[in-house]
Amino acid sequence: MAIFSSMLRSASISKNLFLLVLGTLLPVVLFSAGLAVVQARQERQTFERGMHDRVVAITSAIDAELRATVAALRILAESQALADGELEGFHGLALRVKNLRPEWVTVILADANGQQQVNAALPYGAEPLRTEESASFEAVVRTMQPAIGSLSAGPRGLQQAFPVRVPVLRKGRLAYVLTAVVDPVVISGLLREQGMPNDWVASVVDRRLLQVARLHQGQVQVGVTVAPAFHAALTSGAAEGAYKGGTLEGTPSYVTWRRSAFSGWSVGVGVPAKSVEASAWRFLVLGLLGVGVSLALALLLARILARRISEPVALLADQARAMRRANYSSSVQPTQPITPPDEQHALADTSPCREAKTGSAKKLAMRELRELQSALGDAAQAMQALGLARAQAEGANRAKDEFLAMLGHELRNPLSAITGALQILRLRPEGAPAILAQGVLQRQTAHMTKLVDDLLDASRVSRGKIDLERRPLDFAALVQRVAVQLVGSSSKHQLDLQLEPAWVSGDDTRMEQIVSNLLTNAMRYSPAGGAIQVVLARSAGRVVLTVHDEGVGMSAELLPRVFDLFVQGERDAARSQGGLGIGLTLARRLAELHDGWLDAHSDGEGRGSTFTLKMTAIEPPSSIGPRAVTGDNHAVRRLEVLLV
C-alpha cells in the first residue's frame, strides 16, 4: 500500500487523472456487471413464473374436464329410469351415454356396499365385476360428494383407466354410487393441446403418485412412477412448488408443480436446465460484453482528456513559480506562455537539467493539489469533530434535563409525604396519628438519604475518588444476607437462592452495594408475585453471580445503554418504580474497580432481564474452610461504629 501511494505521489498529473477516471468508472462498471447478473436472474425468475402460469393453466383445464364428467354423471343420475328403479332401462341409457362419450370406458352403478348393479361394458344381468380402486368409492360413501379416483388396470388388466364417481341420493340417503371409468387419453389430449416444446416434460399424477399421463418427446406414458425428486416434492405436504432435479431420463431440469384442490391430482412441468439457463447466460454475456466495451471506450476517452488537462496544469505550475518569484518578463505577450527569464534559456536546450525542471514543475502542481486535499481533509475532520462535539453536548443537555426532571419527581414524593406528616404532628402531636407520621418521616428521610448517597457515589466514581479496602470476602454469605434482607423480606416477590461457596477479594461495603443495586433493580421492575432467581457459582477460576427476574425486560435499543448514567426503562406517569438511573452505573463501575465485569441480557420487552457479575475467585483463608451456604444460615457481620 505504501509503495502504491508513493507511486501516485511521483506520477504525473496525466496519470493521476487517468487513475481518477478509472477509479470513478470502476464502481459504475461493477454496478453494471452486478445489474447484468441481477437481470439475468430476473430473466430466469420470469421464465419460472411463466412455467407456473403454464402449470396453473393445465391444472385448470384438467379440472374443467373432470367437472364436466361429474356434471354428466349427475344428469345421468337424475334419469327417470333410475328414479323408478328400472335398472334394465337405466342400463340401456348408460350404454347410449357411453357410446356418445368415446373417452368413457364404461358406466357403473353400484350400491352402497360396492356391489355392481349395472355395468355398461357388460350385458344386463351378467355376472358383476368387483369394484376396482376402492379408495375413491369409500370417499363418496363417507362424504356423499363426488370423488376422482386413481389410475387402475381394471379387473381383467386390459386397459388402464381412472374412475369419476358421484353419489346418487334418495331422500337424503345414499342409494347408489354412479361411476364413469375414463380413458387417460383425454388427459394426454389436454397436455398435447398446450403446444409445449418436445424437450419439455408434462406429467399428471394421481393420488397414488402414478402418472395418469406423461408427455415427453411427443410420446405419452401412462401408469409409470414419478422421478425420485418429483416424489419427494409431492410428498412434502405443500400444495405447489418448484425445484431443480432429474427427470425419469436423468435430465437435469427445472420443475414447477401444483396440486389440484378439486381432484387431488398434481400437475408438473419440467424444462431442461440448459434451456432455462441458456437465456440467462446469453443475457449475462451480452451485458458483460457491453460493460467491457463501454469500459474500454471510457478509458480511451479518459486518456485523451487527461492529456488535454495535464498540459495546461503543467503550464499553470510554471506560471505559479514565476508569480512566486515575481520575475515576469515585460516583453511577454498576453497570448504567449509566461516564462521566467531563468527558464527561457532552459527552453533552448534539451539537457537533463531541463527535464528535471519540467518534472519539478509537474511535482509542484501535484504537491499543490495534495496540499489542497490535505486542507480539505483537515476541514472535514474539524467539521466531523465539531458535529460529534455538538451531538455529545446535545446528548449531555438532554441527559441533564431528563435527570433534573427525574430528580424533581423523586424529591417531590418524599417531600410531600414529609410535609403531610409534619402537619399531622402539628395538629396531633400524640396518639396513633403521631406514631404513623413519625414512621412516614423515618421512611421518607431514609429514602431521600439514599438518593443523596447515590448522587454522591456517582460524583465520586466520575472523579475517581473511591478507595477500596479489599480483603478476603465470603461472597456467598454476603449475597445470602443481602438477598434475604431485600427480597426475602418482601411479600411481593419470591426468592430463589442457589448459592455455592465462593470467596473473592473485595471491599465488603462496596460488594454489598453492587449486590443490593442488582436486587433492587430486579425488584423494581418485577411484577407482584414474580420470582427473582439468584445463582452463585464458580467456573474456570471465576465467581459468577446471576440475578434473573421475570419483569418488564429491556428492548434492543435500551440494552446497550442500560449501564449509562441516568438511563432508565420506560416509566409510567406516577413513576411508581422510583430511582434515578444511577444504581446500575455504580454497580458496573464498582465491579470494574474490583477487576470484575457486569453484563446485562434480555430476550426483549416483557421477557425479564438477567444481570451477570463475574469476578476472580480466591481460595478461602486457611483458618476458614469452605462451607456450604444454605437458606437457614444467618451470616454474622462484625460492625465497627465510630461516634463523632
C-alpha positions in Angstrom: 0.0 0.0 0.0 2.9 2.4 0.8 4.6 1.6 -2.5 1.3 2.3 -4.4 0.9 5.6 -2.5 4.5 6.6 -3.3 3.9 5.8 -7.0 0.8 8.0 -7.0 2.8 10.9 -5.5 5.6 10.6 -8.1 3.3 10.0 -11.1 2.4 12.8 -13.5 -0.8 14.6 -13.3 -1.9 12.9 -16.6 -1.5 9.5 -15.0 -3.3 10.7 -11.8 -6.2 12.0 -13.8 -6.3 8.7 -15.7 -6.4 6.8 -12.4 -9.0 9.1 -11.1 -11.3 8.5 -14.1 -10.6 4.8 -13.8 -11.4 4.8 -10.1 -14.6 6.7 -10.7 -15.7 4.5 -13.5 -14.8 1.2 -11.8 -17.8 1.3 -9.3 -20.1 2.0 -12.3 -18.6 -0.9 -14.1 -19.1 -3.2 -11.1 -22.6 -1.9 -10.6 -23.4 -2.6 -14.3 -21.9 -6.1 -14.0 -24.0 -6.7 -10.9 -27.0 -5.3 -12.7 -26.4 -7.7 -15.5 -26.3 -10.6 -13.1 -29.5 -9.4 -11.4 -31.2 -9.0 -14.7 -30.1 -12.5 -15.8 -31.5 -13.8 -12.5 -34.8 -11.9 -13.1 -34.9 -13.3 -16.6 -34.8 -16.8 -15.1 -37.4 -15.9 -12.5 -39.7 -14.6 -15.2 -39.2 -17.9 -17.1 -40.1 -19.8 -13.9 -43.2 -17.6 -13.4 -44.2 -18.4 -16.9 -43.8 -22.1 -16.1 -46.0 -21.7 -13.0 -48.7 -20.0 -15.2 -48.5 -22.9 -17.6 -49.0 -25.4 -14.8 -52.0 -23.4 -13.5 -53.5 -23.4 -17.0 -53.0 -27.2 -17.3 -54.5 -27.8 -13.9 -57.5 -25.6 -14.7 -58.1 -27.5 -18.0 -57.9 -30.9 -16.3 -60.3 -29.7 -13.5 -62.7 -28.4 -16.1 -62.7 -31.7 -17.9 -63.2 -33.7 -14.7 -66.0 -31.3 -13.6 -67.7 -31.8 -17.0 -67.6 -35.6 -16.4 -69.1 -35.1 -12.9 -71.8 -32.9 -14.4 -72.7 -35.5 -17.0 -72.9 -38.2 -14.3 -75.2 -36.0 -12.2 -77.5 -35.6 -15.1 -77.5 -39.4 -15.7 -78.2 -40.0 -12.0 -81.4 -37.9 -12.3 -82.7 -40.1 -15.1 -86.4 -41.3 -14.8 -85.4 -45.0 -15.2 -83.1 -44.9 -12.3 -85.6 -42.9 -10.2 -88.2 -45.6 -10.9 -85.8 -48.4 -10.1 -85.8 -49.8 -13.7 -82.2 -50.9 -13.7 -82.5 -52.6 -17.1 -83.8 -49.4 -18.7 -81.0 -47.5 -16.9 -78.5 -50.0 -18.4 -79.7 -49.1 -21.9 -79.5 -45.4 -21.1 -76.0 -45.8 -19.7 -74.9 -47.7 -22.8 -76.1 -44.9 -25.1 -74.3 -42.3 -23.0 -71.1 -44.3 -23.1 -71.3 -44.6 -26.9 -71.8 -40.8 -27.1 -68.6 -40.3 -25.0 -65.9 -42.4 -26.5 -63.4 -41.5 -23.8 -65.6 -43.3 -21.2 -64.6 -47.0 -20.9 -67.8 -47.9 -19.1 -70.5 -46.6 -16.8 -71.0 -48.5 -13.5 -73.9 -48.3 -11.0 -73.1 -49.9 -7.6 -75.0 -49.9 -4.3 -73.5 -48.5 -1.1 -71.9 -51.9 -0.3 -69.9 -51.8 -3.6 -72.0 -54.4 -5.3 -72.3 -53.6 -9.0 -75.9 -53.3 -10.3 -75.3 -52.0 -13.8 -72.1 -52.1 -15.9 -72.5 -50.7 -19.4 -69.5 -52.7 -20.6 -71.4 -56.0 -19.9 -74.8 -57.2 -20.9 -77.6 -56.5 -18.4 -77.8 -59.4 -15.9 -74.3 -60.6 -16.5 -72.2 -61.6 -13.5 -71.0 -58.3 -12.0 -67.3 -57.5 -11.7 -65.7 -56.4 -8.5 -65.2 -52.7 -7.8 -61.7 -51.5 -8.5 -59.9 -48.6 -6.8 -62.0 -48.7 -3.6 -60.4 -45.5 -2.1 -62.5 -43.1 -4.1 -65.6 -45.3 -3.7 -65.2 -45.2 0.1 -64.6 -41.4 -0.1 -68.0 -41.0 -1.9 -69.8 -43.2 0.7 -68.2 -41.3 3.6 -68.6 -37.7 2.3 -71.5 -38.1 -0.2 -69.6 -35.9 -2.5 -68.0 -36.6 -6.0 -64.6 -38.1 -6.0 -61.8 -38.6 -8.6 -60.1 -41.9 -8.3 -56.6 -43.1 -9.1 -55.4 -45.0 -12.1 -56.0 -48.7 -12.1 -55.8 -51.5 -14.7 -59.3 -52.9 -14.3 -60.4 -56.4 -13.4 -59.0 -58.0 -16.5 -55.9 -55.9 -16.6 -56.5 -55.0 -20.2 -56.8 -51.2 -20.1 -55.7 -48.6 -17.5 -58.3 -46.0 -16.6 -59.5 -43.9 -13.7 -62.9 -43.6 -12.1 -65.0 -40.5 -11.6 -67.7 -41.1 -9.0 -70.8 -39.2 -7.9 -73.3 -40.2 -5.2 -77.0 -40.9 -6.1 -79.1 -39.7 -3.2 -82.7 -40.7 -2.4 -84.4 -38.8 0.4 -81.1 -37.6 1.7 -79.6 -41.1 1.9 -77.0 -42.7 -0.3 -78.8 -45.1 -2.7 -76.1 -45.8 -5.3 -72.6 -44.7 -6.5 -72.5 -43.8 -10.2 -69.1 -44.2 -11.8 -67.7 -43.2 -15.2 -64.4 -45.1 -15.9 -62.5 -42.7 -18.1 -59.6 -43.4 -20.5 -56.5 -41.4 -19.7 -56.3 -40.4 -23.4 -58.5 -37.5 -22.6 -55.8 -36.2 -20.2 -53.0 -36.7 -22.6 -55.0 -34.9 -25.2 -55.2 -31.9 -22.9 -51.4 -32.0 -22.5 -50.9 -32.1 -26.3 -53.2 -29.0 -26.7 -50.7 -26.9 -24.6 -48.2 -26.9 -27.5 -45.1 -27.4 -25.3 -41.7 -28.0 -26.8 -40.7 -31.6 -27.3 -37.9 -31.5 -24.8 -40.3 -30.4 -22.0 -41.9 -32.9 -19.7 -45.5 -32.6 -18.6 -47.0 -35.0 -16.0 -50.4 -35.5 -14.5 -50.1 -37.6 -11.3 -52.9 -39.1 -9.3 -53.2 -39.5 -5.5 -51.2 -42.8 -5.6 -48.4 -41.0 -7.4 -49.0 -42.9 -10.6 -48.7 -40.8 -13.8 -52.1 -40.6 -15.4 -50.4 -39.1 -18.4 -46.8 -38.2 -19.1 -45.9 -36.3 -22.3 -42.2 -36.2 -23.4 -40.7 -36.0 -26.9 -44.2 -36.4 -28.3 -44.8 -39.7 -26.6 -47.4 -40.4 -23.9 -46.7 -42.7 -21.0 -49.5 -44.0 -18.7 -49.1 -45.7 -15.3 -45.4 -45.1 -14.8 -44.0 -44.0 -11.4 -42.6 -40.5 -10.9 -38.9 -39.5 -10.6 -37.5 -39.5 -7.0 -37.2 -35.7 -6.9 -40.8 -35.3 -8.0 -41.9 -37.9 -5.5 -40.1 -36.0 -2.7 -41.8 -32.8 -3.7 -45.3 -34.3 -3.9 -45.0 -35.9 -0.5 -43.7 -32.8 1.2 -47.1 -31.6 2.2 -47.0 -28.4 0.1 -49.7 -27.5 -2.4 -47.3 -26.3 -5.0 -43.6 -25.6 -5.5 -40.6 -25.6 -7.8 -37.3 -27.4 -7.6 -34.3 -28.4 -9.8 -33.8 -32.1 -10.2 -33.6 -35.0 -12.6 -36.4 -36.5 -14.7 -37.0 -40.2 -15.2 -34.5 -40.0 -18.1 -31.9 -38.4 -15.7 -32.0 -35.0 -17.4 -31.4 -32.0 -15.0 -34.5 -29.9 -15.2 -36.3 -27.1 -13.5 -39.7 -28.5 -12.4 -42.8 -26.5 -11.4 -45.8 -28.4 -9.9 -49.2 -27.8 -8.4 -51.8 -30.0 -6.7 -55.5 -29.5 -7.6 -57.8 -28.9 -4.6 -60.7 -30.4 -6.6 -59.3 -33.8 -7.8 -56.2 -34.2 -5.5 -54.2 -34.8 -8.7 -50.9 -33.0 -9.3 -49.6 -31.4 -12.5 -45.8 -30.9 -13.1 -43.9 -29.3 -16.0 -40.2 -29.8 -16.3 -37.9 -27.8 -18.5 -34.3 -28.9 -19.2 -31.9 -26.8 -17.1 -29.8 -25.9 -20.2 -32.8 -24.4 -21.9 -33.6 -22.3 -18.8 -30.1 -21.2 -18.2 -29.2 -20.6 -21.8 -31.3 -17.5 -22.0 -30.0 -16.2 -18.7 -26.4 -16.9 -19.7 -26.9 -15.2 -23.1 -28.3 -12.1 -21.4 -25.4 -12.1 -18.9 -22.7 -12.5 -21.6 -24.2 -9.7 -23.7 -24.5 -7.4 -20.6 -20.9 -8.1 -19.6 -19.7 -7.6 -23.2 -21.5 -4.3 -23.3 -19.9 -3.3 -20.0 -16.4 -4.3 -21.3 -16.8 -2.3 -24.5 -18.1 0.7 -22.5 -15.1 0.5 -20.1 -12.6 0.4 -23.0 -14.2 3.4 -24.7 -14.3 5.3 -21.4 -10.6 4.6 -20.6 -9.7 5.7 -24.1 -11.6 8.9 -23.7 -10.1 9.4 -20.2 -6.6 9.1 -21.6 -7.3 11.7 -24.3 -8.9 14.1 -21.8 -6.1 13.5 -19.3 -3.5 14.6 -21.9 -5.5 17.7 -22.7 -5.9 18.6 -19.0 -2.3 17.8 -17.9 -0.6 20.2 -20.3 -2.5 23.3 -19.1 -2.0 22.3 -15.5 1.7 21.9 -16.0 1.8 25.3 -17.7 -0.1 26.8 -14.7 2.5 25.3 -12.4 5.3 27.1 -14.3 3.3 30.3 -14.1 2.8 29.8 -10.4 6.5 29.5 -9.9 7.1 32.7 -11.9 4.5 34.5 -9.9 6.2 33.4 -6.6 9.5 34.8 -7.9 7.8 38.0 -9.1 10.1 37.9 -12.1 7.9 38.3 -15.2 9.4 39.5 -18.5 7.8 42.7 -19.7 8.3 41.5 -23.3 6.0 38.5 -22.9 2.8 38.9 -25.0 -0.5 38.0 -23.4 -1.0 35.2 -25.9 2.4 33.7 -25.2 3.2 31.4 -22.2 4.6 33.4 -19.3 8.1 32.1 -18.8 10.6 33.3 -16.1 13.9 34.7 -17.5 16.0 32.0 -15.8 13.9 29.3 -17.6 13.9 31.0 -21.1 17.4 29.8 -21.5 16.4 26.3 -20.4 13.8 26.1 -23.1 16.5 26.4 -25.7 18.4 23.3 -24.6 17.5 19.7 -24.1 19.8 18.9 -21.2 18.8 16.6 -18.3 18.6 19.7 -16.2 15.7 21.0 -18.4 13.9 17.6 -18.0 14.4 17.8 -14.2 13.0 21.3 -14.1 10.0 20.1 -16.1 9.4 17.2 -13.8 9.8 19.5 -10.8 7.0 21.7 -12.2 4.7 18.7 -12.5 5.6 17.6 -9.0 4.9 21.1 -7.8 1.5 21.1 -9.3 0.7 17.7 -7.7 2.0 19.0 -4.4 -0.4 21.9 -4.5 -3.2 19.5 -5.2 -2.1 17.4 -2.3 -1.9 20.4 -0.1 -5.5 21.4 -1.1 -6.6 17.8 -0.5 -4.9 17.9 2.9 -6.6 21.2 3.8 -10.0 19.9 2.8 -9.3 16.7 4.8 -8.4 18.8 7.8 -11.5 20.9 7.4 -13.7 17.8 7.0 -12.2 16.3 10.2 -12.7 19.5 12.0 -16.3 19.6 10.9 -16.8 16.0 11.9 -15.2 16.7 15.3 -17.4 19.7 15.7 -20.5 17.7 14.8 -19.5 15.0 17.2 -18.9 17.5 20.0 -22.3 19.1 19.2 -24.0 15.8 19.3 -22.3 15.0 22.6 -23.3 18.4 24.0 -26.9 17.9 22.9 -26.9 14.5 24.4 -25.4 15.8 27.7 -28.0 18.6 27.7 -30.8 16.1 27.2 -29.4 13.8 29.9 -29.2 16.8 32.2 -32.8 17.8 31.5 -34.0 14.2 32.0 -32.0 13.9 35.2 -33.4 17.2 36.6 -36.9 16.0 35.8 -36.3 12.6 37.4 -34.7 14.3 40.5 -37.7 16.6 40.8 -40.1 13.7 40.7 -38.0 11.6 43.2 -37.6 14.5 45.7 -41.2 15.7 45.3 -42.8 12.5 46.6 -40.9 12.1 49.9 -41.1 15.9 50.5 -44.9 15.8 50.0 -45.1 12.9 52.5 -42.8 14.6 55.0 -44.9 17.9 54.7 -48.1 15.9 55.4 -46.5 14.1 58.3 -45.4 17.4 59.9 -48.9 18.8 59.5 -50.2 15.7 61.4 -47.6 16.1 64.2 -48.5 19.8 64.5 -52.2 19.1 64.8 -52.0 15.8 66.7 -48.6 15.6 68.5 -49.6 12.4 70.4 -51.5 9.2 69.7 -51.7 6.8 66.8 -51.6 9.5 64.1 -48.4 10.9 65.6 -46.8 7.4 65.6 -47.9 6.9 61.9 -46.5 10.3 61.0 -43.2 9.5 62.7 -42.9 6.3 60.6 -43.6 8.3 57.4 -40.9 10.8 58.4 -38.4 8.0 59.1 -39.1 6.1 55.8 -39.1 9.2 53.5 -36.0 10.7 55.2 -34.2 7.3 54.6 -35.4 7.4 51.0 -34.0 10.9 50.5 -30.8 9.9 52.2 -30.4 7.0 49.8 -31.0 9.4 46.8 -28.3 11.8 48.1 -25.9 8.9 48.8 -26.3 7.6 45.3 -25.7 11.1 43.8 -22.5 11.4 46.0 -21.3 8.0 44.9 -21.9 8.9 41.2 -19.8 12.0 41.7 -17.0 10.1 43.5 -17.0 7.5 40.7 -16.8 10.1 37.9 -13.9 11.8 39.7 -12.2 8.6 40.7 -12.4 9.4 44.4 -13.5 5.9 45.6 -10.9 4.0 47.7 -11.4 0.3 48.2 -10.4 -1.7 51.3 -10.1 -5.1 49.8 -9.8 -8.3 51.8 -10.8 -11.9 51.5 -14.6 -11.9 51.5 -17.1 -14.8 51.9 -19.1 -13.7 48.8 -21.8 -16.4 49.3 -22.6 -15.3 52.8 -22.8 -11.7 51.6 -25.1 -12.5 48.8 -27.4 -14.5 51.0 -27.5 -11.8 53.7 -28.4 -9.1 51.2 -30.9 -11.2 49.3 -32.7 -12.3 52.5 -32.8 -8.7 53.7 -34.1 -7.2 50.4 -36.1 -9.9 48.6 -36.8 -12.3 51.3 -38.5 -9.7 53.4 -40.7 -8.6 50.6 -44.2 -10.0 50.4 -44.5 -9.1 46.7 -41.6 -11.2 45.3 -40.4 -14.8 45.5 -36.7 -15.5 46.2 -34.9 -18.5 44.6 -31.4 -18.8 46.1 -28.9 -21.2 44.5 -25.5 -20.4 46.1 -22.2 -22.3 46.0 -19.3 -21.5 48.4 -17.3 -18.7 46.8 -14.6 -16.2 48.1 -13.4 -13.0 46.4 -11.0 -10.2 47.3 -13.2 -7.1 47.7 -14.4 -4.3 49.8 -17.3 -5.6 51.9 -19.3 -2.4 51.8 -18.9 -1.9 48.0 -19.6 -5.5 47.2 -22.8 -5.3 49.3 -23.7 -2.2 47.3 -23.3 -4.0 44.0 -25.5 -6.9 45.1 -28.0 -4.5 46.6 -28.3 -2.5 43.5 -28.8 -5.6 41.3 -31.5 -7.0 43.6 -33.2 -3.6 44.0 -33.3 -3.2 40.2 -34.8 -6.7 39.8 -37.5 -6.0 42.5 -38.3 -2.6 41.0 -39.1 -3.9 37.5 -40.7 -7.3 38.5 -44.5 -7.6 38.9 -46.1 -8.6 42.1 -45.7 -12.4 42.7 -42.7 -12.6 40.3 -39.8 -14.8 41.1 -36.2 -13.4 41.4 -33.6 -16.1 40.9 -30.1 -15.5 42.4 -27.4 -18.1 41.4 -23.8 -18.0 42.6 -21.4 -20.5 41.1 -17.7 -21.0 40.4 -16.5 -21.5 36.8 -12.9 -21.6 35.4 -11.4 -19.7 38.3 -14.2 -17.1 38.4 -17.1 -16.4 40.6 -20.3 -15.8 38.6 -23.3 -14.2 40.2 -26.5 -14.2 38.1 -29.6 -12.2 39.0 -32.6 -13.1 36.9 -36.1 -11.6 37.1 -39.4 -12.1 35.3 -40.1 -8.4 34.9 -40.6 -5.9 32.1 -37.3 -6.8 30.3 -35.4 -4.5 28.0 -35.7 -3.6 24.4 -32.9 -3.9 21.9 -32.5 -0.1 21.9 -32.2 0.1 25.7 -29.9 -2.9 26.3 -26.6 -1.3 25.1 -27.3 1.9 27.3 -28.6 0.2 30.4 -25.4 1.0 32.3 -25.2 4.6 31.3 -25.7 7.2 33.9 -29.4 8.3 34.4 -30.6 5.8 31.8 -33.8 4.0 32.8 -36.5 2.0 31.0 -40.0 3.2 30.2 -41.8 4.6 33.2 -45.5 5.1 34.0 -46.9 8.6 34.7 -46.8 8.0 38.5 -43.1 6.8 38.4 -44.1 4.1 40.9 -40.8 2.2 40.3 -38.6 5.2 41.5 -34.9 5.5 41.1 -32.6 8.0 39.3 -30.9 5.6 36.9 -27.7 5.6 39.0 -27.6 2.1 40.6 -26.6 0.0 37.6 -23.9 2.6 36.7 -22.4 2.4 40.2 -22.7 -1.4 40.2 -20.7 -1.8 36.9 -18.1 0.8 37.9 -17.6 -0.8 41.3 -17.3 -4.2 39.6 -14.6 -2.8 37.3 -12.7 -1.3 40.3 -12.7 -4.9 41.7 -11.2 -6.2 38.4 -14.6 -7.7 37.6 -17.3 -7.2 34.9 -21.0 -6.7 35.0 -23.2 -7.5 31.9 -26.9 -7.5 31.1 -29.1 -9.6 28.9 -32.8 -9.6 28.0 -34.8 -11.5 25.3 -37.0 -8.4 24.8 -39.7 -6.4 26.5 -41.9 -8.4 28.9 -39.5 -11.3 29.0 -37.4 -10.5 32.0 -33.8 -9.4 32.5 -30.6 -11.2 33.6 -27.5 -9.4 35.1 -24.3 -11.4 35.4 -21.4 -10.4 37.6 -18.0 -12.1 37.1 -15.1 -11.7 39.5 -11.8 -13.5 40.1 -12.3 -16.3 42.6 -9.8 -16.8 45.5 -9.3 -19.6 48.0 -10.8 -19.1 51.4 -8.4 -18.2 54.2 -6.6 -21.1 55.7 -8.4 -20.5 59.1 -11.8 -20.7 57.4 -12.6 -23.8 55.3 -15.2 -23.7 52.6 -18.7 -24.3 53.8 -21.9 -24.9 52.1 -24.4 -22.0 52.2 -28.0 -22.9 53.0 -31.2 -20.9 53.2 -31.2 -21.3 57.0 -27.7 -19.8 57.7 -27.6 -16.3 59.0 -24.2 -14.5 58.3 -22.7 -12.7 61.3 -21.2 -9.4 60.3 -18.7 -7.6 62.6 -19.7 -3.9 62.9 -17.3 -1.1 63.7 -19.1 2.1 65.0 -17.4 5.5 65.1 -19.3 8.0 67.2 -18.3 11.7 66.5 
